Amino acid sequence: MGGAQLELPSGARPGVCVRRSFRAHAGDQPRRPPGPIPVPGTMKQESAAPNSPPPSQSPTPSAQFPRKDGDPQALWIFGYGSLVWRPDFAYSDSRVGFVRGYSRRFWQGDTFHRGSDKMPGRVVTLLEDHDGCTWGVAYQVQGEQVSKALKYLNVREAVLGGYDTKEVTFYPQDAPDQPLKALAYVATPQNPGYLGPAPEEAIATQILACRGFSGHNLEYLLRLADFMQLCGPQAQDEHLAAIVDAVGTMLPCFCPTEQALALV
Ligand SMILES: N[C@@H](CCC(=O)N[C@@H](CS)C(=O)NCC(=O)O)C(=O)O
């Protein structure tokens, strides 16, 4: 399964946001694919997802973040879940980096993109955590890209996903001393789709069992894990790694045996 196409800036100083502790996973050293891979900022500019419904109403983000030159028509949007590998909106620039004071958790239910009403999938949100650090991608939108991106994300994230907007401080991996204000979509415990904490084995089981209009919940998990591996050893996410480990342990139980396959 192809992961996020990334080329981490060569010679980039490792981000200063390192988890306080993380389990050493024998196989979790980043698998660096052979040869350079285009950096998110050089990816072709995305168009709106073909399967996303027509935008319904103009978005009202919690804050506009004018550029240093005061231009209100410029905005950074921080993605830390499906947005790291499927932004599906036009942007002018992108940076790999992290936000401090938050941890990523698979605690939001999803009954559209990766689940259904009967079998809600699990997608990520940000949990306020003083020592937390969450890696992702910040996308810069400018000019008419701003309203188009916000209108699209309002439907994808807010209307269909239950997310709200929040201002965060983003630290680019290659310039952590030059942080940026960014808009993030966060699912709070007050939204109806919020599922909250569960054992990582239970979350893995739910992910293995669910699919929605954007695809299987397992794809969502593995593409995010792919992105995190490419961010390098300084980017660790114990919660994500534990769920991937649990999926790996359970997958044989979900795979048809040769005998079962012979019956099809
Ligand atoms: N807001 C987070 C999570 C976004 C997310 O995963 N949202 C879901 C909505 S429930 C989504 O867009 N899913 C699209 C997909 O699964 O392909 C991010 O910045 O990436």
Ligand as a Chemical Component Dictionary entry (heavy atoms), coordinates in Angstrom:
data_LIG
# 
_chem_comp.id                   LIG 
_chem_comp.type                 NON-POLYMER 
_chem_comp.pdbx_formal_charge   0 
_chem_comp.three_letter_code    LIG 
# 
loop_
_chem_comp_atom.comp_id 
_chem_comp_atom.atom_id 
_chem_comp_atom.alt_atom_id 
_chem_comp_atom.type_symbol 
_chem_comp_atom.charge 
_chem_comp_atom.model_Cartn_x 
_chem_comp_atom.model_Cartn_y 
_chem_comp_atom.model_Cartn_z 
_chem_comp_atom.pdbx_ordinal 
LIG N1  N1  N 0 -8.190  16.571 11.494 1  
LIG C1  C1  C 0 -7.265  15.458 11.393 2  
LIG C2  C2  C 0 -7.993  14.192 11.094 3  
LIG C3  C3  C 0 -8.685  14.329 9.812  4  
LIG C4  C4  C 0 -9.429  13.131 9.457  5  
LIG O1  O1  O 0 -8.887  12.041 9.448  6  
LIG N2  N2  N 0 -10.696 13.391 9.152  7  
LIG C5  C5  C 0 -11.532 12.397 8.571  8  
LIG C6  C6  C 0 -12.953 12.784 8.809  9  
LIG S1  S1  S 0 -13.694 11.720 9.922  10 
LIG C7  C7  C 0 -11.229 12.369 7.093  11 
LIG O2  O2  O 0 -11.102 13.398 6.485  12 
LIG N3  N3  N 0 -11.129 11.215 6.521  13 
LIG C8  C8  C 0 -10.874 11.138 5.095  14 
LIG C9  C9  C 0 -10.320 9.772  4.833  15 
LIG O3  O3  O 0 -10.393 8.944  5.735  16 
LIG O4  O4  O 0 -9.798  9.531  3.717  17 
LIG C10 C10 C 0 -6.201  15.794 10.356 18 
LIG O5  O5  O 0 -5.822  16.960 10.379 19 
LIG O6  O6  O 0 -5.739  15.000 9.552  20 
# 
loop_
_chem_comp_bond.comp_id 
_chem_comp_bond.atom_id_1 
_chem_comp_bond.atom_id_2 
_chem_comp_bond.value_order 
_chem_comp_bond.pdbx_ordinal 
LIG N1  C1  SING 1  
LIG C1  C2  SING 2  
LIG C1  C10 SING 3  
LIG C2  C3  SING 4  
LIG C3  C4  SING 5  
LIG C4  O1  DOUB 6  
LIG C4  N2  SING 7  
LIG N2  C5  SING 8  
LIG C5  C6  SING 9  
LIG C5  C7  SING 10 
LIG C6  S1  SING 11 
LIG C7  O2  DOUB 12 
LIG C7  N3  SING 13 
LIG N3  C8  SING 14 
LIG C8  C9  SING 15 
LIG C9  O3  DOUB 16 
LIG C9  O4  SING 17 
LIG C10 O5  DOUB 18 
LIG C10 O6  SING 19 
# 
